[in-house]
Amino acid sequence: MSVKLIAVDMDGTFLSDAKTYNRERFLAQYARMKEQDIRFVVASGNQYYQLISFFPEIADEIAFVAENGGWVVNAREDVFNGELTKAQFDTVARFLCALPEVEVIACGKSSAYTLKAYDDSLKEMAAKYYHRLEMVDNFDHLDDIFFKFGLNLPDSDIPRVQEMIHAELSDIMVPVTTGHGNIDLIIPGVHKANGLRILQQHWGIADSEVVAFGDSGNDVEMLRQAGFSFAMANAKPHIKAVARFEAPHNNDEGVLDVIEKALNGEAPFN
């Protein structure tokens, strides 16, 4: 069965824990992907401006399903973005800011925004994932298109806060875990699988021709949709249960090992 699209999550999947990847090996693989007419898509919860920094040589050519599907870009051209109404944004921001244990990042198309009042540790962490980040006094009167919220909170509070969000905001936003101790709030139905589906329709690619890699709760829909779905060896059991196959650990170039098999037509791709 032919492979026409390879989609990779970044943190805990394509990237090592040190936030690096074997660039020389991957770029050689990417050249072979182009020869075989295979599309490469970065599907991540992270900000588009951060994601393109990992692929300076090819960012003009490849596609990005950024912000957990909130913003889809192909070869630097907009394909899709979700958008909260102002009333929805205000409702969510007001609810989140009333939770003392939660630090909030509002994710917009032009920039991400967080509060000046938060600790410097959050700002330092957020800067790694949001290359465009503005410090504001509050979330009132921001002029942007918003499609996601990022929440920083203690791991022990995540299940309880997720339940609260489900109970209070489920008609507006859905909480998903990102794999590095945070929660993302996404617009219902606007997830990575939706972003991939939009690109697949544009390119005429069937689910059975898609290889997808992931390790966290925000990868579940994408792994369910792809014909060749790989959970990383470092993924939790409930993520592995969703995928059809397992890839080696993210610190062992697991994604690149599987891509090599796909390019060579080795099992399970033969």
C-alpha positions as a printed Julia matrix, in Angstrom:
270×3 Matrix{Float64}:
   0.0    0.0    0.0
   1.44   3.38  -0.99
   2.31   6.16   1.43
   1.46   9.69   0.27
   1.63  11.73   3.51
   3.75  11.58   6.67
   2.51  13.63   9.65
   4.58  14.1   12.79
   3.85  15.51  16.21
   6.88  17.36  17.59
   7.4   17.28  21.39
   7.94  13.74  22.63
   7.69  12.41  19.08
   9.82  13.9   16.29
  11.99  15.85  18.73
  14.2   14.36  21.41
  13.7   15.46  25.0
  16.48  18.0   24.3
  14.23  19.48  21.54
  16.56  18.38  18.75
  16.45  15.99  15.81
  19.0   14.47  13.43
  18.73  17.2   10.8
  21.17  15.67   8.3
  19.39  12.31   8.36
  15.95  13.86   8.09
  16.83  16.2    5.21
  18.2   13.22   3.28
  14.9   11.43   3.95
  12.93  14.5    2.94
  14.72  14.57  -0.43
  13.6   10.96  -0.93
  10.03  11.86   0.12
   9.93  14.46  -2.65
  11.21  11.9   -5.15
   8.41   9.54  -4.09
   5.74  12.28  -4.09
   5.19  11.98  -0.32
   3.96  15.07   1.53
   5.47  15.96   4.92
   3.26  17.65   7.53
   4.17  18.95  10.99
   1.13  18.47  13.26
   1.73  20.06  16.65
   0.06  21.95  19.47
   2.81  24.53  19.2
   2.72  27.95  17.59
   3.32  28.16  13.83
   6.11  30.71  14.29
   7.94  28.31  16.59
   7.43  25.29  14.33
   8.92  26.89  11.22
  12.1   27.6   13.19
  12.8   23.84  13.3
  12.68  23.53   9.5
  14.41  26.62   8.05
  15.53  24.78   4.91
  12.07  23.55   3.89
   9.47  25.67   5.73
   8.5   27.25   2.41
   7.61  23.83   0.99
   5.97  21.77   3.74
   2.65  22.05   5.57
   1.96  22.78   9.23
  -1.08  21.82  11.27
  -0.22  24.21  14.1
  -1.94  25.04  17.4
  -3.5   21.54  17.53
  -5.3   22.14  14.24
  -6.29  25.73  14.95
  -4.16  27.01  12.08
  -3.23  25.09   8.91
  -0.56  26.48   6.58
   0.82  24.94   3.37
   3.99  26.35   1.8
   3.52  29.62   3.74
  -0.06  30.02   2.51
  -3.06  29.92   4.84
  -5.35  26.94   4.32
  -7.57  27.14   7.42
  -7.88  28.68  10.83
 -10.48  28.26  13.55
 -11.91  31.34  15.2
 -13.65  31.98  18.5
 -16.25  34.72  18.6
 -15.49  37.61  20.92
 -18.24  36.43  23.27
 -16.78  32.92  23.36
 -13.27  34.24  23.95
 -14.44  36.49  26.78
 -16.41  33.65  28.43
 -13.42  31.29  28.36
 -10.88  33.89  29.48
 -13.09  35.03  32.37
 -13.58  31.44  33.59
  -9.89  30.52  33.34
  -8.66  33.68  35.07
 -10.89  32.83  38.05
  -8.86  29.63  38.65
  -5.92  30.61  40.88
  -3.89  27.47  40.09
  -4.01  28.06  36.32
  -1.77  30.32  34.23
  -3.31  31.19  30.87
  -1.89  31.79  27.39
  -4.36  33.03  24.77
  -3.27  31.84  21.34
  -3.97  34.13  18.41
  -2.96  34.26  14.78
  -0.7   37.3   15.16
   0.68  36.41  18.58
   0.14  34.59  21.84
  -0.71  36.63  24.95
  -0.13  36.04  28.63
  -0.45  38.16  31.75
   2.32  40.36  33.09
   1.32  39.31  36.61
   2.43  35.69  36.12
   5.76  34.36  37.43
   8.87  34.7   35.3
   9.13  30.9   35.17
   5.95  30.72  33.06
   7.17  33.46  30.74
  10.48  31.63  30.22
   8.69  28.35  29.52
   6.14  29.97  27.21
   8.85  31.7   25.18
  10.18  28.28  24.13
   6.86  27.33  22.56
   5.57  30.75  21.5
   8.08  32.72  19.45
   5.54  35.55  19.31
   4.37  36.28  22.86
   3.02  39.54  24.25
   2.68  40.39  27.94
  -0.62  42.11  28.71
  -2.39  43.42  31.82
  -5.54  41.43  31.01
  -7.27  39.63  28.14
  -9.77  42.42  27.46
  -9.85  44.24  24.11
  -7.23  42.13  22.32
  -7.4   42.54  18.55
  -6.6   39.14  17.04
  -8.12  35.91  15.72
  -8.11  33.38  18.58
  -8.34  29.6   18.2
  -6.69  28.08  21.28
  -5.83  28.57  24.94
  -2.77  27.04  26.6
  -2.91  26.35  30.33
   0.0   25.87  32.69
  -0.79  24.19  36.02
   0.57  21.57  38.42
   0.32  18.01  37.07
  -1.67  16.97  40.13
  -4.4   19.49  39.25
  -4.8   18.47  35.61
  -7.56  15.83  36.01
  -9.66  18.07  38.27
  -9.27  21.13  36.05
 -10.06  19.09  32.94
 -13.32  17.96  34.55
 -14.21  21.54  35.47
 -13.56  22.7   31.9
 -15.64  19.84  30.49
 -18.5   20.83  32.79
 -18.35  24.58  32.19
 -16.98  25.12  28.68
 -17.57  21.95  26.64
 -19.84  23.74  24.18
 -17.03  26.22  23.41
 -13.73  24.41  23.95
 -12.35  20.91  24.58
  -9.37  20.28  26.92
  -6.6   18.0   25.63
  -3.31  17.04  27.27
  -0.18  18.02  25.37
   2.34  15.66  26.91
   4.49  18.21  28.75
   2.41  18.97  31.82
  -0.01  21.38  30.2
  -3.56  21.48  28.86
  -4.62  22.97  25.55
  -8.19  24.13  24.99
  -9.22  23.62  21.37
 -12.41  24.44  19.47
 -14.58  21.27  19.24
 -13.75  19.4   16.04
 -10.79  21.68  15.29
  -8.01  19.19  16.07
  -5.01  17.74  14.28
  -7.08  15.15  12.41
  -9.32  17.88  11.04
  -6.3   19.83   9.83
  -4.87  16.75   8.14
  -8.24  15.96   6.56
  -8.34  19.44   5.01
  -4.85  18.95   3.52
  -5.71  15.42   2.35
  -8.77  16.69   0.49
  -6.67  19.41  -1.1
  -4.1   16.86  -2.28
  -6.42  13.91  -2.97
  -4.87  11.64  -0.33
  -6.84   8.87   1.41
  -6.55   8.05   5.13
  -5.06   4.68   4.14
  -2.11   6.54   2.55
  -1.25   8.53   5.71
   1.47   7.75   8.26
   1.04   9.62  11.56
   3.19   9.71  14.7
   2.19  10.9   18.17
   2.62  10.42  21.91
  -0.09  12.41  23.72
  -3.78  13.11  24.17
  -3.81  15.78  21.47
  -2.7   13.13  18.93
  -5.57  10.7   19.49
  -7.87  11.82  16.65
  -4.94  11.92  14.21
  -3.81   8.43  15.19
  -7.33   7.06  14.84
  -7.67   8.6   11.37
  -4.36   7.56   9.8
  -4.03   4.22   8.03
  -0.52   3.8    9.46
  -0.65   5.21  12.99
   2.4    4.99  15.25
   2.49   5.73  18.98
   5.95   6.35  20.34
   7.55   3.85  22.72
   7.55   6.66  25.3
   3.77   7.24  24.95
   1.38   6.26  27.74
  -0.56   2.99  27.38
  -3.89   4.65  26.49
  -2.2    6.4   23.52
  -0.55   3.17  22.39
  -3.97   1.51  22.52
  -5.26   3.95  19.87
  -2.42   3.42  17.38
  -1.96   0.43  15.09
   1.83   0.32  15.49
   4.59   1.41  17.87
   7.66   3.46  16.93
  10.92   3.43  18.88
  11.51   6.04  21.61
  11.65   9.72  20.67
  15.2    9.9   22.07
  16.29   7.1   19.71
  15.21   8.74  16.42
  12.13   6.52  16.42
  10.23   8.58  13.84
  13.18   8.63  11.44
  13.61   4.86  11.78
   9.99   4.32  10.71
  10.23   6.88   7.88
  13.22   4.92   6.59
  11.06   1.8    6.42
   8.3    3.66   4.64
  10.73   5.01   2.04
  12.22   1.55   1.52
   8.83  -0.16   1.3
   9.62  -2.39   4.29
   7.03  -3.87   6.7
   4.42  -2.71   7.52
   4.53  -0.63   4.33
   4.99  -3.45   1.81
